[in-house]
Amino acid sequence: MSVSPPFLGFPDQLADGRLPDVVIFGAGHGSTYPGKDSSGHASAADAIRAASQEDAGLVGHWDFDLGGPLFAGKPIVAIDAGDVETILYDNAGNRARIEAKTREVLGLPAVPILIGGDCSVTIPFLAGFAGHEPVWVLQIDAHIDWRDGATKCMASVTAIQAQCAGRARCRMSRAWCRSACVVSAAPASPTSKRRSSTAAAS
């Protein structure tokens, strides 16, 4: 694990043995496409941390979006736990370590926040939420991945549904996906099953 510098200047552990309510951690690699070099993503988490330093001194200030200070004027309850160790092209190992870290944080219990990596780190991160339903996914992307009436999914939607294939039924709507690998909240309609099969096959 490495932290350089910590996100918003948060500590790596709280004083007096207190457990955090929020744990931020990074991941450099997830599942790299065959024959591709995703090493450029390895420094993404630290780039986010570096950019956050501009606001590190303002954590205790009034936040007009929240209607008060970030931690309501109380001691900080968030930590930066550094980066999960990931290795370029060790796709299965990377997924296992990211999922394990997510489960570890949820077991505290605390809210996990993952920074860095490419879109593939989302899959093991969400897999770590299995048993902690419900989970909603709001995707903000340059692609029109989520849309009504689609019979073929592209980009990260395909990756999410391929991960679920054989273990889950995905229902796709305009901006969300529920799946049994994350949460089994509702049975999918016949149309949704066809969409999932098509997406997984593609």
Secondary structure, 3 states (H helix, E strand, C coil): CCCCCCHHHCCCCCHHHCCCCEEEEEECCCCCCCCCCCHHHCCHHHHHHHHHHHHHHHCCCEECCCCEECCCCCCCCEEEEEEECCCCCCHHHHHHHHHHHHHHHHCCCCEEEEECCCHHHHHHHHHCCCCCCCCCCCCCCCCCCCCCCCCCCCHHHHHHHHHHCCCCCCEECCCCEECCCCCCCCCCCHHHHHHHHHHHHC
